[in-house]
Amino acid sequence: MKTKLSFCLALVLSTLVSGRNVDLSTVPKRNTVQLTIYNSEDLTLVRETRAVTFKKGINPLQFSWANTLIDPSSVELRFLTSSDKLEVLDTTFPHDKPQMLYWNVQSETDGEATIQITYFTSGITWKADYIVIADKDEQAMKVDSFVRVFNNSGEEYEDAQVRLVVGTINLVEKIAQLARIPMPEVETLATARRNELKNAAAMDAMDRTGGRGGVGLAAAPKKIIKEGLSEYFIYTIEGAETIPNQWSKRLRSFDAAAVPFKVQYRYRPQEYGEQLVRMYILTNDKESKLGTTPLPDGMVRVFRDNGRDGLSFLAAQTVKYIPIGGKIELNLGVDPNVIFELIKLRSYRDNLWLRLNNAEVFRQVGGGVEIEVNSTVVGWSDHEVYTQRIRNYRAKAIDVEVRRSFPGHVVFRSMLNPTLFDYQTVQFNATVEPAAKVDRLFEVLRHQGRNAKQNNVTLEKAEINP
């Protein structure tokens, strides 16, 4: 059964002479409706227009929000036409009808006018999802983006223009909570809190995008228009969509063909665990044909053309908000065609500090250390020589990035041209040709006990003998 319109407008003439109420019109149908959905706070700004016939004098106008999550404290009435001849005299919340309000409108003339009603509601959310298809040579990819809108607000919105907000808005109250507050309690809320909710949250931002002037909903191919507003972005979906209550609607956001990307193998234990993973890496910028605005959180499903008129599924992962110029990093998991091993070749200890009879003595004899009776070792240095062995059984060369962390006072010696990712993490790269094996040698010198003077890694260039 189709959801009943949860709010209505009934225009009534109060005839003072006869004391009767005369209906002037049936419930007017919406001319336009616009939904601006703030996902981070479960908040939607609804702006709708209707054509209403007024009679000269005082015209009661009724608004009802029964069985919906509309915030009654946010409801606003404006006149888009004949505003110089129409005026809202007062707003009344009947005690016997807790989900209804009345406006008394003073009209100086008979005739039709376009009114605009705005309010906040909750229960309308959206999420993005992306389909990524790499070509068989893994040189470029096709990216399709979709947005799915979910409507659990209690209201059906027909032929609505949909706008999606990417960003964060801080609210004092959630609209879903306000919608459940009895009307007498809403009236007792502090004025400052109500104004902050209504004005700071969204209304002013909507005005700056031209929303006050009404909504044009001419049919057009679906695409996303991006407008930057402060710390967040608004995506406007052109055309009109009907969003039934308790239904979801999938809308196309954008599509981009021949998007360049690179394949990289990464060892980053803090991010991916103790394994080498294969990555698709692309950039959200104009050069990559992805536009000039941030991309919202969403699910990415990755496929590859298998060269036989079919697709191979590679991975599915969620991505967080991606700013302009930000990297999109897709983890495809472990590649069985690449073997990654860390092998310890040798280790030894030197530079011992001894404590004897409350005096510290350092002594070396030949290639070892002679420890006197009653002496205590209070400092030493451990040397460990490793090879990072990588075997590539694929048909093309691969790029490998390795990050390893070493707590304590450490010296990292190698000819690998490493860099410091942070004060305890060393990063280096290797290129491995097809059907080849490489060994990347390095030495880790750890100062222990009294020898440790700091807590970081120092890089040194040195030849390493296995």
Secondary structure as the mmCIF struct_conf table of DSSP 4:
data_model
#
loop_
_struct_conf.conf_type_id
_struct_conf.id
_struct_conf.beg_label_comp_id
_struct_conf.beg_label_asym_id
_struct_conf.beg_label_seq_id
_struct_conf.end_label_comp_id
_struct_conf.end_label_asym_id
_struct_conf.end_label_seq_id
HELX_LH_PP_P HELX_LH_PP_P1 LYS A 2 LEU A 5
BEND BEND1 SER A 6 SER A 6
STRN STRN1 LEU A 11 LEU A 11
STRN STRN2 VAL A 12 THR A 15
TURN_TY1_P TURN_TY1_P1 LEU A 16 GLY A 19
STRN STRN3 ARG A 20 ASP A 23
HELX_LH_PP_P HELX_LH_PP_P2 VAL A 27 LYS A 29
STRN STRN4 ARG A 30 TYR A 38
HELX_RH_3T_P HELX_RH_3T_P1 ASN A 39 GLU A 41
TURN_TY1_P TURN_TY1_P2 ASP A 42 ASP A 42
STRN STRN5 LEU A 43 PHE A 54
BEND BEND2 LYS A 56 LYS A 56
STRN STRN6 GLY A 57 SER A 64
TURN_TY1_P TURN_TY1_P3 ALA A 66 ASN A 67
BEND BEND3 THR A 68 THR A 68
STRN STRN7 ILE A 70 ILE A 70
HELX_RH_3T_P HELX_RH_3T_P2 PRO A 72 SER A 74
STRN STRN8 GLU A 76 PHE A 79
BEND BEND4 LEU A 80 SER A 82
TURN_TY1_P TURN_TY1_P4 SER A 83 LYS A 85
STRN STRN9 LEU A 86 THR A 92
TURN_TY1_P TURN_TY1_P5 HIS A 95 ASP A 96
TURN_TY1_P TURN_TY1_P6 PRO A 98 GLN A 99
STRN STRN10 MET A 100 SER A 107
BEND BEND5 GLU A 108 THR A 109
STRN STRN11 GLY A 111 THR A 121
BEND BEND6 GLY A 123 GLY A 123
STRN STRN12 ILE A 124 ALA A 134
TURN_TY1_P TURN_TY1_P7 LYS A 136 ASP A 137
BEND BEND7 GLU A 138 GLN A 139
STRN STRN13 ALA A 140 ASN A 151
BEND BEND8 SER A 153 GLY A 154
STRN STRN14 TYR A 157 VAL A 166
BEND BEND9 GLY A 167 GLY A 167
BEND BEND10 VAL A 172 GLU A 173
HELX_RH_AL_P HELX_RH_AL_P1 ILE A 175 ALA A 179
TURN_TY1_P TURN_TY1_P8 ARG A 180 ARG A 180
BEND BEND11 ILE A 181 ILE A 181
HELX_RH_AL_P HELX_RH_AL_P2 MET A 183 THR A 188
BEND BEND12 LEU A 189 LEU A 189
HELX_RH_AL_P HELX_RH_AL_P3 THR A 191 ASN A 195
HELX_RH_PI_P HELX_RH_PI_P1 GLU A 196 MET A 203
HELX_RH_AL_P HELX_RH_AL_P4 ASP A 204 ASP A 207
TURN_TY1_P TURN_TY1_P9 ARG A 208 GLY A 210
HELX_RH_3T_P HELX_RH_3T_P3 GLY A 211 GLY A 213
STRN STRN15 ILE A 224 LEU A 229
TURN_TY1_P TURN_TY1_P10 SER A 230 GLU A 231
STRN STRN16 TYR A 232 ILE A 243
TURN_TY1_P TURN_TY1_P11 ASN A 245 GLN A 246
STRN STRN17 TRP A 247 PRO A 260
STRN STRN18 LYS A 262 TYR A 267
HELX_RH_AL_P HELX_RH_AL_P5 PRO A 269 TYR A 272
BEND BEND13 GLU A 274 GLN A 275
STRN STRN19 VAL A 277 THR A 283
BEND BEND14 ASP A 285 ASP A 285
HELX_RH_3T_P HELX_RH_3T_P4 LYS A 286 SER A 288
TURN_TY1_P TURN_TY1_P12 LYS A 289 LYS A 289
BEND BEND15 LEU A 290 LEU A 290
BEND BEND16 THR A 292 THR A 293
STRN STRN20 LEU A 295 LEU A 295
BEND BEND17 ASP A 297 ASP A 297
STRN STRN21 GLY A 298 ASP A 305
BEND BEND18 GLY A 307 GLY A 310
STRN STRN22 LEU A 311 VAL A 319
STRN STRN23 ILE A 322 ILE A 322
TURN_TY1_P TURN_TY1_P13 ILE A 324 GLY A 325
STRN STRN24 LYS A 327 VAL A 334
TURN_TY1_P TURN_TY1_P14 PRO A 336 ASN A 337
STRN STRN25 VAL A 338 LEU A 356
TURN_TY1_P TURN_TY1_P15 ASN A 357 ASN A 358
STRN STRN26 ALA A 359 VAL A 361
STRN STRN27 VAL A 365 VAL A 365
TURN_TY1_P TURN_TY1_P16 GLY A 366 GLY A 367
STRN STRN28 GLY A 368 GLY A 368
HELX_LH_PP_P HELX_LH_PP_P3 GLU A 370 GLU A 372
TURN_TY1_P TURN_TY1_P17 VAL A 373 ASN A 374
STRN STRN29 THR A 376 ASN A 392
BEND BEND19 ARG A 394 LYS A 396
STRN STRN30 ILE A 398 SER A 405
BEND BEND20 GLY A 408 GLY A 408
STRN STRN31 HIS A 409 SER A 414
BEND BEND21 MET A 415 LEU A 416
STRN STRN32 THR A 419 ASP A 422
TURN_TY1_P TURN_TY1_P18 TYR A 423 GLN A 424
STRN STRN33 THR A 425 VAL A 432
TURN_TY1_P TURN_TY1_P19 PRO A 434 ALA A 435
STRN STRN34 ALA A 436 GLY A 449
TURN_TY1_P TURN_TY1_P20 ARG A 450 ASN A 451
BEND BEND22 ASN A 455 ASN A 456
STRN STRN35 VAL A 457 LYS A 461
#
